[in-house]
Amino acid sequence: MKILVVEDNERVARFITRGLRESGHTVDHADNGRDGMFMAASERYDVIIMDRMLPGDIDGLAIIEALRKSGKRTPILILSALNDVDERIRGLRSGGDDYLTKPFAFGELLARVDALARRSSEGDAQHALQVADLRMDLLSRRVTRGNRTITLQPREFRLLEYLMRHANQVVTRTMLLEAVWDYNFDPQTNVVDVHISKLRQKIEIDSERPLVRTVRNAGYMLSDHD
Amino acid sequence: MTSRVNTRLMRSSALTWALAYVLVGLGALAAFAATLWYAWTFTVLTAREEILLDDAQRLTAVFQRDGVAALTARIEERIAMQIAGERALLLTDSRYRKLAGNLAAWPPGMEENTDNHAVTASLAGQPARTLLVVRTLPGGYHLLVGRDVTLSLLLERRFAWGLGTAMTFLLVVGALGAILMRRRLLVRVQGIDATVSAIMQGDLRHRLPSRKSGDELDTLSQTLNGMLDHIEYLIASVSNVSNSIAHDLRTPLAELRSRLEELATTRPAAAETFAEIDAAVLDLDRVMRIFNALLRLAEIDSGARRSGFVRVDAAAVAAKVVEFYEPAAEQKGVRVFFEADGAAAVAGDPVLLAQAVSNLIDNSLKSVAEHGSISVRVSCRADSTVEIAVADNGPGIADIDKPKAAERFFRGDTSRGSPGVGLGLSIVEAVAKLHGGVLQLLDNHPGLLAQMVLPVPGPRPAA
């Protein structure tokens, strides 16, 4: 993927660009609003990572608004040190697609970038999801693995659906909390982990190949290859 | 700086008022004098003039009836009878030669028939201010009747003196009053000023002087003192919180620091180094979690989230949180019961309410032993409130700790050593307050019963 990073803090920018390059992406970097605006408007990127506060007269939100007005639909992830609900809403309203608060773990950033790129490339009109021999019929809400039918609670169904839609991608605990439960707070207990392990018990029994992998320091990945 | 500004302000306001009052006083005095002056001129002076005219008329009649000799005799007789200088009389022939009278010579410039000439003429040997009436008689004789008005001049002068003295007195008293008033006010304002300056230096214990007299400045001082009490209370609680923050953040930060420093000095093998770095990141995450909880609290306390309130079914919110925690409870061998008598509508923020219930369940889950139980109940109460109650059979909170349990960073003896940042109940209380409700911590015999009591929105049912 080709990714533009607009971030003025040198250390944070190096941390992001190095990580993204190591994950196999092509990364351009702008350290101010003017360059960022120019690059975002003239090149074609798969995802733009935009710092909310930039030095000089153009800030991140202004760039996003200008890009959206000019018809650019590139998915944008906003980075910000502002954590208020209001700020988050303002960021998303200005045309951003996701909002990540500093400081963040790199795994969280990568997972969200992948999710954004995936969202823009696939259509929603799917009736069935399949990962390896695990199949989910979205209309009849039936889940099968091979010939075995799996019975899931509604919330477990949504959890699995999210994992399958983001198959071969890392999804973080925060992303799951937001997508499956609509919670944007941080439960002090590892509740999400317990939900995942319950789900694992249902979809990986006996000698079946494990599908849900735990990614250290990041989250989980539903994967069809080893 | 402030002191100088205040002094200048006071000077101008006190003096301006005093000056205004003095001017009003002078105006009243002037109006009084003008009226008196008018009365004097048009009543007393006109009457005098009429008497002179009468005299002239009478003497003219004597001349017309009995001739010049009779008039001369009459004038001589009159002069002999009167007090020296009371009346000025003079009869001359056509060439202004004196025939009779008490004036030495005809005053120059008085040739025509005129009334009311105020001139200085010589009466009884001395110059005196005189009011004159002049008549030309048949045969070219000239008659002059006058009156010495030196006395009334004296009166006028005295009146003017009196008026001047009164005005000066008014000015002096007004100025003195202004200065005294200013000084009095200045002393009190300087008292206030000194106190405020002391407070601005950072000592919040000072209070404005108040004399219990109930005047305007006193009322102001008392109001300001009330404000200072409140500010002092707020500052004290803020500094309490910052002390707790400092303590709770310092501990993980100290751990992190020593971990990194040790790493830098001992330089262990790569595998161990990476393990230590991972641990350091976890330390930092802990700091961030405390930080985020504090920011969340500040956000709730600011009341900004109230603008996003919608109609929420508290029972549905609680049910979802219970479902969210069930697997975790199951894993620990704890049973969770949920009970709700139908929908319980409140006006609120669904995510914050979920977080509050989640914190309560989280607390209970940490405190109950294996095979314990937690029960969550949502009910509409008769006093048109909604109650969200989370009860457990854990060790509970000691009675003396209950009032403090929701304070920021409070860790009771029972919870010490268990994970958590000590802000869970604070957030629950803040959420309850934001929704116009309260958090009550009660005894569950045994265990803790935490109740969030929230008001029901909309029209209350008729009592």
HADDOCK unambig.tbl for C-alpha pairs under 7 A between the chains (distance, minus, plus):
assign (segid A and resid 84 and name CA) (segid B and resid 299 and name CA) 6.95 0.50 0.50
assign (segid A and resid 183 and name CA) (segid B and resid 351 and name CA) 6.19 0.50 0.50
assign (segid A and resid 185 and name CA) (segid B and resid 355 and name CA) 6.68 0.50 0.50
assign (segid A and resid 188 and name CA) (segid B and resid 420 and name CA) 6.73 0.50 0.50
assign (segid A and resid 189 and name CA) (segid B and resid 362 and name CA) 6.85 0.50 0.50
assign (segid A and resid 191 and name CA) (segid B and resid 325 and name CA) 6.43 0.50 0.50
assign (segid A and resid 191 and name CA) (segid B and resid 328 and name CA) 5.70 0.50 0.50
assign (segid A and resid 194 and name CA) (segid B and resid 327 and name CA) 6.13 0.50 0.50
assign (segid A and resid 194 and name CA) (segid B and resid 328 and name CA) 5.69 0.50 0.50
assign (segid A and resid 195 and name CA) (segid B and resid 327 and name CA) 6.29 0.50 0.50
